[in-house]
Amino acid sequence: MAESEIIRDLPEVLRRTRTLRGLFSSKGTVEIMLSLCCSKRGVRFTELHRMIQEISTRTLATRLRELEKNGILTRHSFNEIPPRVEYRLTGKGQGLVNAILALTRWMKKWS
């Protein structure tokens, strides 16, 4: 969609993107995306929490569930004791990598 189309159809664009905009403005989402987009392998919950120390485990778990529900990441449980779970970006999530990295570069430059 071209820039002029977005502006012309702004009310419709805002209506259709409400859920994802809400998710990406929620605490921890960008941090989770950065952690996952920079990893070539699955990332475990404890690893994510270690990388993103400024959010609680409860917020992290909530955000991961929301990202999974929206098809941005997958949760893979291994049949092991103790239980092991890994998170990875889906194709939809991979489509966000360049945007997330560009936003991060912009924030770093202007912070």
Rosetta constraint file for C-alpha pairs under 8 A:
AtomPair CA 1 CA 5 HARMONIC 6.19 0.50
AtomPair CA 1 CA 6 HARMONIC 6.63 0.50
AtomPair CA 2 CA 6 HARMONIC 6.40 0.50
AtomPair CA 3 CA 7 HARMONIC 6.36 0.50
AtomPair CA 4 CA 8 HARMONIC 6.07 0.50
AtomPair CA 5 CA 9 HARMONIC 5.91 0.50
AtomPair CA 6 CA 10 HARMONIC 5.43 0.50
AtomPair CA 6 CA 13 HARMONIC 6.73 0.50
AtomPair CA 9 CA 13 HARMONIC 6.08 0.50
AtomPair CA 10 CA 14 HARMONIC 5.95 0.50
AtomPair CA 11 CA 15 HARMONIC 6.16 0.50
AtomPair CA 12 CA 16 HARMONIC 6.11 0.50
AtomPair CA 13 CA 17 HARMONIC 6.06 0.50
AtomPair CA 14 CA 18 HARMONIC 5.89 0.50
AtomPair CA 17 CA 21 HARMONIC 5.96 0.50
AtomPair CA 18 CA 22 HARMONIC 6.06 0.50
AtomPair CA 19 CA 23 HARMONIC 6.26 0.50
AtomPair CA 20 CA 24 HARMONIC 6.10 0.50
AtomPair CA 20 CA 70 HARMONIC 7.98 0.50
AtomPair CA 21 CA 25 HARMONIC 6.08 0.50
AtomPair CA 22 CA 26 HARMONIC 6.27 0.50
AtomPair CA 23 CA 29 HARMONIC 6.98 0.50
AtomPair CA 23 CA 66 HARMONIC 7.42 0.50
AtomPair CA 23 CA 67 HARMONIC 7.79 0.50
AtomPair CA 24 CA 29 HARMONIC 5.67 0.50
AtomPair CA 24 CA 30 HARMONIC 6.62 0.50
AtomPair CA 25 CA 29 HARMONIC 7.28 0.50
AtomPair CA 27 CA 55 HARMONIC 7.72 0.50
AtomPair CA 27 CA 59 HARMONIC 7.79 0.50
AtomPair CA 28 CA 32 HARMONIC 6.06 0.50
AtomPair CA 28 CA 52 HARMONIC 7.93 0.50
AtomPair CA 28 CA 55 HARMONIC 6.52 0.50
AtomPair CA 28 CA 59 HARMONIC 7.41 0.50
AtomPair CA 28 CA 60 HARMONIC 6.81 0.50
AtomPair CA 28 CA 63 HARMONIC 6.99 0.50
AtomPair CA 29 CA 33 HARMONIC 6.19 0.50
AtomPair CA 29 CA 63 HARMONIC 6.38 0.50
AtomPair CA 30 CA 34 HARMONIC 6.10 0.50
AtomPair CA 30 CA 100 HARMONIC 7.35 0.50
AtomPair CA 31 CA 35 HARMONIC 6.22 0.50
AtomPair CA 31 CA 52 HARMONIC 6.64 0.50
AtomPair CA 32 CA 36 HARMONIC 6.19 0.50
AtomPair CA 32 CA 48 HARMONIC 7.16 0.50
AtomPair CA 32 CA 52 HARMONIC 7.51 0.50
AtomPair CA 33 CA 37 HARMONIC 5.83 0.50
AtomPair CA 33 CA 97 HARMONIC 7.80 0.50
AtomPair CA 33 CA 100 HARMONIC 7.41 0.50
AtomPair CA 34 CA 38 HARMONIC 6.25 0.50
AtomPair CA 34 CA 97 HARMONIC 7.93 0.50
AtomPair CA 34 CA 100 HARMONIC 6.95 0.50
AtomPair CA 34 CA 101 HARMONIC 7.47 0.50
AtomPair CA 35 CA 39 HARMONIC 6.81 0.50
AtomPair CA 35 CA 48 HARMONIC 6.93 0.50
AtomPair CA 35 CA 51 HARMONIC 7.29 0.50
AtomPair CA 36 CA 42 HARMONIC 7.95 0.50
AtomPair CA 36 CA 43 HARMONIC 6.99 0.50
AtomPair CA 36 CA 87 HARMONIC 7.79 0.50
AtomPair CA 36 CA 88 HARMONIC 6.49 0.50
AtomPair CA 36 CA 89 HARMONIC 6.60 0.50
AtomPair CA 37 CA 89 HARMONIC 7.13 0.50
AtomPair CA 37 CA 94 HARMONIC 7.15 0.50
AtomPair CA 37 CA 97 HARMONIC 5.87 0.50
AtomPair CA 39 CA 43 HARMONIC 7.49 0.50
AtomPair CA 41 CA 88 HARMONIC 7.14 0.50
AtomPair CA 42 CA 86 HARMONIC 5.05 0.50
AtomPair CA 42 CA 87 HARMONIC 5.17 0.50
AtomPair CA 42 CA 88 HARMONIC 5.06 0.50
AtomPair CA 43 CA 47 HARMONIC 6.40 0.50
AtomPair CA 43 CA 48 HARMONIC 6.76 0.50
AtomPair CA 43 CA 86 HARMONIC 5.05 0.50
AtomPair CA 43 CA 87 HARMONIC 5.18 0.50
AtomPair CA 43 CA 88 HARMONIC 6.68 0.50
AtomPair CA 44 CA 48 HARMONIC 6.34 0.50
AtomPair CA 44 CA 84 HARMONIC 7.56 0.50
AtomPair CA 44 CA 85 HARMONIC 5.89 0.50
AtomPair CA 44 CA 86 HARMONIC 4.53 0.50
AtomPair CA 44 CA 87 HARMONIC 6.27 0.50
AtomPair CA 45 CA 49 HARMONIC 6.19 0.50
AtomPair CA 45 CA 85 HARMONIC 7.17 0.50
AtomPair CA 45 CA 86 HARMONIC 6.99 0.50
AtomPair CA 45 CA 87 HARMONIC 7.69 0.50
AtomPair CA 46 CA 50 HARMONIC 6.10 0.50
AtomPair CA 47 CA 51 HARMONIC 6.24 0.50
AtomPair CA 48 CA 52 HARMONIC 6.02 0.50
AtomPair CA 49 CA 53 HARMONIC 5.85 0.50
AtomPair CA 49 CA 55 HARMONIC 7.64 0.50
AtomPair CA 49 CA 56 HARMONIC 7.90 0.50
AtomPair CA 49 CA 57 HARMONIC 6.79 0.50
AtomPair CA 49 CA 60 HARMONIC 7.27 0.50
AtomPair CA 55 CA 59 HARMONIC 6.26 0.50
AtomPair CA 55 CA 60 HARMONIC 6.57 0.50
AtomPair CA 56 CA 60 HARMONIC 6.21 0.50
AtomPair CA 57 CA 61 HARMONIC 6.06 0.50
AtomPair CA 58 CA 62 HARMONIC 6.19 0.50
AtomPair CA 59 CA 63 HARMONIC 6.05 0.50
AtomPair CA 60 CA 64 HARMONIC 6.09 0.50
AtomPair CA 61 CA 65 HARMONIC 6.26 0.50
AtomPair CA 62 CA 66 HARMONIC 6.31 0.50
AtomPair CA 63 CA 67 HARMONIC 6.12 0.50
AtomPair CA 64 CA 68 HARMONIC 6.09 0.50
AtomPair CA 64 CA 73 HARMONIC 7.88 0.50
AtomPair CA 65 CA 69 HARMONIC 6.03 0.50
AtomPair CA 66 CA 70 HARMONIC 6.22 0.50
AtomPair CA 67 CA 71 HARMONIC 6.36 0.50
AtomPair CA 67 CA 72 HARMONIC 5.24 0.50
AtomPair CA 67 CA 73 HARMONIC 5.86 0.50
AtomPair CA 68 CA 72 HARMONIC 5.72 0.50
AtomPair CA 68 CA 73 HARMONIC 4.90 0.50
AtomPair CA 68 CA 74 HARMONIC 5.63 0.50
AtomPair CA 68 CA 75 HARMONIC 7.02 0.50
AtomPair CA 71 CA 90 HARMONIC 6.83 0.50
AtomPair CA 71 CA 92 HARMONIC 6.73 0.50
AtomPair CA 71 CA 93 HARMONIC 7.44 0.50
AtomPair CA 72 CA 89 HARMONIC 5.95 0.50
AtomPair CA 72 CA 90 HARMONIC 5.49 0.50
AtomPair CA 72 CA 91 HARMONIC 7.58 0.50
AtomPair CA 72 CA 92 HARMONIC 5.50 0.50
AtomPair CA 72 CA 93 HARMONIC 4.28 0.50
AtomPair CA 72 CA 94 HARMONIC 7.96 0.50
AtomPair CA 73 CA 87 HARMONIC 6.55 0.50
AtomPair CA 73 CA 88 HARMONIC 5.38 0.50
AtomPair CA 73 CA 89 HARMONIC 4.16 0.50
AtomPair CA 73 CA 90 HARMONIC 4.95 0.50
AtomPair CA 73 CA 93 HARMONIC 6.14 0.50
AtomPair CA 74 CA 87 HARMONIC 5.56 0.50
AtomPair CA 74 CA 88 HARMONIC 5.38 0.50
AtomPair CA 74 CA 89 HARMONIC 6.23 0.50
AtomPair CA 74 CA 90 HARMONIC 6.26 0.50
AtomPair CA 75 CA 85 HARMONIC 6.70 0.50
AtomPair CA 75 CA 86 HARMONIC 5.81 0.50
AtomPair CA 75 CA 87 HARMONIC 4.74 0.50
AtomPair CA 75 CA 88 HARMONIC 6.88 0.50
AtomPair CA 76 CA 85 HARMONIC 5.48 0.50
AtomPair CA 76 CA 86 HARMONIC 5.25 0.50
AtomPair CA 76 CA 87 HARMONIC 6.36 0.50
AtomPair CA 77 CA 83 HARMONIC 7.46 0.50
AtomPair CA 77 CA 84 HARMONIC 5.94 0.50
AtomPair CA 77 CA 85 HARMONIC 4.43 0.50
AtomPair CA 77 CA 86 HARMONIC 6.65 0.50
AtomPair CA 78 CA 83 HARMONIC 6.62 0.50
AtomPair CA 78 CA 84 HARMONIC 5.37 0.50
AtomPair CA 78 CA 85 HARMONIC 6.15 0.50
AtomPair CA 79 CA 83 HARMONIC 6.75 0.50
AtomPair CA 79 CA 84 HARMONIC 7.51 0.50
AtomPair CA 80 CA 84 HARMONIC 6.50 0.50
AtomPair CA 89 CA 93 HARMONIC 4.95 0.50
AtomPair CA 89 CA 94 HARMONIC 5.90 0.50
AtomPair CA 90 CA 94 HARMONIC 6.06 0.50
AtomPair CA 91 CA 95 HARMONIC 6.27 0.50
AtomPair CA 92 CA 96 HARMONIC 7.14 0.50
AtomPair CA 93 CA 97 HARMONIC 7.05 0.50
AtomPair CA 96 CA 100 HARMONIC 6.05 0.50
AtomPair CA 97 CA 101 HARMONIC 6.08 0.50
AtomPair CA 98 CA 102 HARMONIC 5.99 0.50
AtomPair CA 99 CA 103 HARMONIC 6.08 0.50
AtomPair CA 100 CA 104 HARMONIC 6.12 0.50
AtomPair CA 101 CA 105 HARMONIC 6.15 0.50
AtomPair CA 102 CA 106 HARMONIC 6.18 0.50
AtomPair CA 103 CA 107 HARMONIC 6.15 0.50
AtomPair CA 104 CA 108 HARMONIC 6.05 0.50
AtomPair CA 105 CA 109 HARMONIC 6.13 0.50
AtomPair CA 106 CA 110 HARMONIC 6.21 0.50
AtomPair CA 107 CA 111 HARMONIC 5.63 0.50
